[in-house]
Amino acid sequence: MKEIVLDTETTGLSVKDGHRIVEIGCIELDNLIPTKNVFHCYLNPERKVSESALKIHGYTDEFLSGKKKFIDIADDFLNFIKDKKIVIHNAEFDIGHLNNELNLINKTNISKDNVIDTLEIARNKFPGSSISLDALCKRFRVDNSRRIKHTALVDCELLAKVYINLIDQKEPIFEFQDKKSLEKKSLIMNSYSKKIIKITKEELEEHSSFLKKELKKNYF
């Protein structure tokens, strides 16, 4: 099962105020294991970044002015997420901004049916507790020291680890489908296990003899 962990950064909070996306980050998971397939881009939002957003991600108008526009990367982005579940922390925010961008270029919206919101999972699992990404990293002992600023790819990497913990999957899941796949994934599974060594009859007898001598020496 392939999923996409997704995060965006924007010029501000609300699409109603004309705010746009400045960064998209996506990491592909295959049975909860990150693959090498990554989608990442900075975008020219065609408007100024708000002061509040600048403090969060640090992307200046000057830095973004030479980047591609959303319309230039839209097809590549849609192909990357096609037919996959999308994992987002606070999906309402990101999907709202993404669908706004898609509306502006007359593209079909992303369905909420394809979205897994880790904020909702955390809210149900830890009612009354802080459920920000930083708080969940602390709860699950995920190292978030790289998160000096909110950047899409770093947040995706952290969210992927948090997501695995949220759904109680401490180790990767492996689906055995055919002989070749079984052999390959068995090698990986073995890396999570300790080697079992069988004790011979002679070794058992030697061990028993050793224990008898030690008992006699120390207690009699």
N, C-alpha and C positions, 0 to 999 in steps of 0.2 A: 504494500500500500504506500503510495507516494503522497506526500503532503508538502506544502510550501509554508515556511515561516516567513512572515512579511512584516515590514515596518516602514513608515514614511516619516519624513520631516517636512514641515510646511512654513509658510510665511507668517502664519498666525492661526488662531483657533477655529474661527468660523468661516465656512464657505459663504454664508449669508453676507459676510463683510468683504467678500471678494478674495479671500485668501487662497493660495495655490500651493501645490507640492513643489518642494525643492530637492528632495532626495527620495529614492525608492530602493529598498534593499530586500532581497529574497534569498532564502537558503532552502534547497530541496532536501527533504528527508525521505529515505526509503526504509520502511519499517522502523522508523524513529532514528535511523542512523544517517547523519549528514552525508550527502554525496558531494561530488566535486562541482555539481551544477549550481551556479550562483548567478543571480541577476542583480546588477547594481548600476545606478546612474544618478548623477546630479542633474538638476533641471533648471533652466532659466524660467522663472515663474512669471515673467513679463509684468512684474510689479515689485514694489519695495518690500523688503523683509521688515516685519515689525520689531520694535526694540525688545519686546518680551521674548519673541522667538529667537532673535539673535543671541540672547543670553543663554538660551537652551542648547542650540546646536552650533552657533558660531559661524554660520555661513553668511558672508557679506554679500551685498548687492554686486560689488565688483567681482567677487569670486564667481558668482552665478551667472553673470551677464554673458559670458562666452560659452555657456553650456547649451546642450540641445533642449528643445522645447518638448513638452509631453507628446505632441502630435508626431514627433520624429521617432519616438521609441515605443509608441502605443502598441503597434502590432507585435513587436518582439516581446513586450511585457505580457500581452494577452496570450501569446503562444506559450510562454514559459509557465503560466499558471493554469493553462487549459486542462480541464478534466481532473483537477487535483483539489483536495481540500486545502483551505488556506487557514493557517493558524496565526491569530493576531491578538495582541494584548490591548484591550479596549477597541474592539472592532468597529464600533459605531463611528469613532473618529476617523480611522484610516479608510474605511469603506466609503464614508461620506465624502471625503476628499477625492478618493479615486473615482467614484462615480460622477462627481462634479467635473473632473477632468475629462472623463469619457463622454459626458453629456455635451461638453463644449466642442467636441469634434465628432458628434453624432455617432458614437459607438455604443454598443449594448452594455448595460450596467452589469456589474458583478452581483450575482445573487447572494443574498445572505444565507441561503440554504447551503452554500458551499463553504461557509465560514465557521471556524471553531474559535470562540472567544475565550481566551484563557482568563480574562478578567472575571467573566461569569462563572467559570469553573472554580476559581479561587474564592469568589464571593460565597458560593454555595458550600465550599469545603471548609472555609475559615471565617464564618460569620462574625462580624464585629472586629476583625483584625485588619491591619493594614495590608492591602493587596496590590500595592504598586510593584513594578518590576524590581526595584531595588529591595523592597521589603521581602519579596518572594525569593530573591537571590540570597538574602541573609538567612531566611528560614531554611532553605535547602542547601546552604553552604556552597553556593555557586560564587566563584570569584568574579566580582564585578569591578575590580580595581582599574580596569581599562576604561570604564565608563565615566570619564572626566566630563565629556559633553555627550548629549544625546545624538548619536549617529546611527543611521539605519542598520548597517551591517553588524556593528558591535551589539546593538540591541537584539538583532535576530539571533546571533550566536548565544546570547544569554537566555533569550526566550526559549530557544530549542531545548536547553538544559532544564529550564524551569518547567516546561511543558511535559517532559518525560517524568519529572517528579510529581507533577500535579495529577497525572493519570496513573500514578503508582507503578511505573515501569522503571525500576532502578537499573536494569540492564537492557541492552538492545533486544528486540524481538526478531526472531528468525523464522521465516516461513520456508519449510522444506517442500519443494514442489517436484523435483526430478532428481535422478541419481547424481548428475553432474553438480547440480545446485547443492544437494545434500553433502557431497564430499567436500565441496568448497567451504560451505558454511560450518561443517563439522570441525574443520581446521580452525576456524575463527572461534567457535564455541569452546574448543579445547584450551584456548588461551585464557579462558575465564575459570578453568578448573585446575585443581592440583593433581599431580600424577599419583595414582594409587599403586603401591608396591605390595605384592602378596608375600607373606612370611612363610618360609619353608618349615617343614617339620623339624629339621635339625636346629634351625634358629630358635624355635619355640622351646625345644629341650634345653638348649644352651641358656636361654633366658630364665627358664625355671630353675636350673641348677644354680645360676648366679644369684637369684633371689633367695634361695635356701641358704647359701653361704653367707650372704649379707645379713639375713635374719639371725643366723646362728652367731655371727661375729658380734652383732650389736645388742642382742637381747638375751643371750645365754652365756 
